[in-house]
Amino acid sequence: MTIEEEVLILKEVNYKENDKILHALSKTRGKIQLLSKGCRKNNSHLINASQLFAYSNCTLFKSRDMYILTSAQLINSFYSLRNNMEGFFYGNYILELINYIAQENNVESKIFNMTITTLDFLSKSKNNYDKITATYELKLVSMLGYKPDFKHCMSCGAMINSSAVFSIKDGGFYCRNCVISGNGINVKYNEIITMDKILKIKFKDLNTIEADGKIFNIIRKYLFYHIGKDNFTTLKLL
Ligand SMILES: [Zn+2]
């Protein structure tokens, strides 16, 4: 059976003399493995689509539990990431993160599209990689079903309108009246508003937001708690 599918290459493993086995995120089928035959030869028509970060429209032949890549049209290689060490590390972290998540979860096409958008912004940016990455992390964890409530106290339901305590485990805030001391992270009201904005903002408007490492740390802790993993190899390079 031959199919057309948009894929993003997350991991490449050399196979036999000239082939690669590619771990890929597909737009409509979640995580898949592709066999790319002969792609390590210099004259292969599959060479560009068989590299890490390659985002392509592929023709695939389904063979038992593997797909064979028969032709590909490269849409974006995010090539400029390779010329920028910091952007490259953040890009690699995005690939490692979504590789793990797609293994454990049903990843919908809106997550695929957001991953492509994030890599595009990382490749075009000269700074703010941590802000772009935190935005991806917060939107991702929300799409996986753990969207924090930034507006109401989880205990009494009152509107949050001053500093509050964020519970990573419960996925929301406790107001000053409800907080049991020591069960969360103290967050200022302006930081709560910033996180809410990050959740809703489009990547192209990210430059309108000021955020710092404290917020990025909370977002990452929250994501890692809910996906059940925190030891990503690429993070050691950041
Ligand atoms: Zn309350």
Boltz pocket constraint, residues with backbone or C-beta under 6 A from the ligand:
constraints:
  - pocket:
      binder: B
      contacts: [[A, 153], [A, 154], [A, 155], [A, 156], [A, 157], [A, 158], [A, 174], [A, 175], [A, 176], [A, 177], [A, 178], [A, 179]]
      max_distance: 6.0
